[in-house]
């Protein structure tokens, strides 16, 4: 899909976040440290739930940008 220039930054962030989530889900984000005495520490970089929420947030923001909608903070109020 062609992304207009004003939405490119969101598309780039979404691509990076989706790649990070893919790495986390496929085990490529797992880090293994082996100490000089042979002890092994294995940990995952990132939190799947937080990363999934971030991807969802970026998707919504990109959809809004592509459709020309502006993020709303609530109902429209008239002031006289």
C-alpha positions in Angstrom: 0.0 0.0 0.0 1.2 3.5 -0.8 1.7 5.5 2.3 1.6 9.3 2.1 4.7 11.2 3.4 2.8 12.5 6.4 2.1 8.9 7.6 5.5 7.4 6.8 6.8 7.7 10.4 3.8 5.7 11.7 4.3 3.0 9.0 8.0 2.7 9.9 7.3 2.4 13.7 4.6 -0.2 12.9 6.9 -2.2 10.8 9.6 -2.1 13.5 7.1 -3.1 16.2 5.7 -5.9 14.2 9.2 -7.3 13.5 10.0 -7.1 17.2 6.8 -8.9 18.1 7.5 -11.6 15.5 11.0 -12.0 16.9 9.6 -12.3 20.4 7.0 -14.9 19.4 9.4 -17.0 17.4 12.1 -17.0 20.1 14.6 -14.8 18.2 14.3 -12.2 20.9 15.6 -14.6 23.5 19.1 -13.7 24.8 21.4 -16.2 26.4 24.4 -15.1 28.5 27.0 -17.6 29.5 29.3 -16.5 32.4 33.0 -17.3 32.7 32.1 -20.0 35.2 29.7 -21.7 32.8 26.5 -20.5 34.4 23.8 -19.8 31.8 21.2 -17.0 32.0 18.3 -16.9 29.4 15.9 -14.0 29.2 13.4 -12.5 26.7 13.7 -8.9 25.7 10.3 -7.2 25.8 6.9 -8.0 27.1 4.5 -9.6 24.7 1.4 -8.0 26.1 2.8 -4.5 26.0 4.3 -5.0 22.6 1.0 -6.3 21.2 -0.8 -3.3 22.7 1.8 -1.0 21.1 1.3 -2.6 17.7 -2.5 -2.3 18.0 -2.1 1.4 19.0 0.2 2.1 16.0 -2.2 0.3 13.6 -5.1 2.5 14.8 -3.0 5.6 14.5 -1.8 4.7 11.0 -5.4 3.8 9.9 -6.5 7.2 11.2 -3.7 9.0 9.4 -4.4 7.2 6.1 -8.2 7.9 6.3 -7.5 11.6 7.2 -9.3 11.3 10.5 -8.0 13.2 13.5 -7.8 11.5 16.9 -10.7 12.6 19.0 -10.5 13.2 22.7 -14.2 13.1 23.2 -17.5 14.5 22.0 -17.6 17.8 20.2 -18.6 20.7 22.5 -19.9 24.1 21.4 -18.9 27.1 23.4 -20.6 30.5 23.0 
